């Protein structure tokens, strides 16, 4: 940072410090960087400090810009230097700042647009920056087009949010969120395809790829929920929360069962019966789209297993798929049971892998197409980022991610040559904190921040200084 703005720092005093201390001092001063607004014109930029020597906002320049027109205390830098500054700020946000894990109850009560906008302007850039760092931690990530695209999309989201200030009106912030969500609508497709390319080139093992995807997709859920909450409560016609405080799992299961049966009939020409058993009227705060996705994936797998095992509607009539919904004061439980022959015990661990797929049926392709169509470019659509993309062989692990994200879990029990029971446990009170990694020490270190194979991390801020 001192290399960019030498007049703002006593550079000789910093260099006189021991190496570790100088790194921390540089990072500490960089940490005060706030509200950088980007205004590019004629390839030049000017910055004006407005609260302290290390705080800058962009100054709009005119076509007749000359050095003499700079206001007192401003510093002129090139577009390239400005890009380097933003890149360094993104590293700092990822390595030195922590995201704030939320619960569904907390998000449900975020109903003041101004307060939520203030929170998101602080929170979303941190989460996007950490996602960028996660991509950069992959070996040779630049060699994979999908990873380059992901990195570019999240870096652009970070920059656009950092260009906004509290003075921007609600419409500007809302349009920015909508545009970011629209551009990131197919993120699941890109990241899974990129991860499989990394695995194919033997840069990562299956376990490493699964851990990467679990962390990446779990983090993605959080940003989607927070963005969708703001878009929902500021919807002009009918403002409401993205979280249903009285979610009825029976209604959701029936809708998912209807969708799954329709998809099964589309591919196979018929669908086995589905029985839904409601043990008591359970209501709890949850995101209906997520529950629908989980149940749809479980039912789709059961329908396919029963169809392929029995081969005809008449033979399958005696073996309906059964969904039981019940719960106590703390937990809501859904069980999906089928008599489709079960899962080989040797494959039980692999079913949770994003890399493990059987022959992809046509019905899954239809599901992927339907989901992709639902994530259209309609500017009025507020739920593009909430409804997940189906298919690509990651339905079960992604369903488990959705469940675990809010304090629940998903497990499978198989009876070979008979059938499978899937158990979904969900937190009924909505006080389960999102499964979000906040420990900076656990964040993977990008290759660009490694020196001789060792991390340059020193107290959270040193990676920024190392990058500079």
Secondary structure, DSSP 8 states (H G I E B T S, - for coil): -TTT-GGGS-HHHHHHS-HHHHHHHHHHHHTT--------BTTEEEEEESSSTT-EEEE---TT--GGG--TTEEEEEHHHHHHHHHHHHHHHHHH------BHHHHHT---HHHHHHHHHHHHHHHHHHHHHHHHTSTTGGG-HHHHHHHHHHHHHHHHHHT--TTS-HHHHHHHHHHHHHHTTTHHHHHHHHHHHHHHTTSS-HHHHHHHHHHHHHHHHHHHHHHHHHHHHT-SSS---SSEEEEEHHHHHHHHHHHHHHHHHHHHS----EEEEE-S--EEEE-HHHHHHHHHHHHHHHHHHHHHHH-SHHHHTTS-EEEEEEE-SSEEEEEEEE-S----GGGTTGGG-TT------HHHHHHHHHHHHHS---TT-S-TTTS----TT-HHHHHHHHHHHTT-EEEEEEETTTEEEEEEEEESSS--B------GGGS---GGGEETTEE--STTTHHHHHH-
